[in-house]
Every structure is written in structure tokens, then in C-alpha cells.
Amino acid sequence: MNTDVRKGKPARKAEVWLRQAGVENTLYDPDQGTIHILNDTALAIWNLCDGETDPEEMVQAICDLSGMPAEVVTEDVERTLTELDVAGLLLWGS
């Protein structure tokens, strides 16, 4: 796992809303007034941001479900967590 991803277990900020309409997954942050569109992989990672699952466990869970190679999933998890963190949508616990 890349050192750019914070150590700890990410949790979704409670005030962020998830809306799913058809094939579109949208996060809305009312504090910032921002909207974020998630693909299916990013949605799976968002759902794993429960404050109890660390990034390495996320990679394993997605690999188990998808059969995708760990190298590909690791890149997706790192990129997605970084983007969600920069957008201010996550809280990090130990």
C-alpha cells in the first residue's frame, strides 16, 4: 500500500449523502455543496469506508469478490481513498 494513503481506517462522513439512480452513484456533501460521481469500484470502496476496515482489508475484499489482481485493486483503492480524502469526505481512525 502506498504511503500516500493515510494509516488507519477510513470512515464516511455522516453528513455525506449517497444517491443511487439507475447506474449512477452520486455523493453529495452539503457542507461543501459538492457532488461526486462514483463508478462501481469507487462505490464499493466508499461502502467499505466503515471506520472498521483498513485499506489492505479493502483490497482483499474487492479481490475476493471480483477476482481482479491485487496490483490493480491496490491502485484503485489508493487512488479512490486519496480522492475521497482530498475531497474532505472521509474521517480517519486508528
PyMOL commands that set and color helices and strands:
alter all, ss='L'
color gray80, all
select helices_A, chain A and resi 40-48+55-66+70-86
alter helices_A, ss='H'
color red, helices_A
select strands_A, chain A and resi 9-12+17-21+24-29+34-38+90-93
alter strands_A, ss='S'
color yellow, strands_A
deselect
rebuild
show_as cartoon
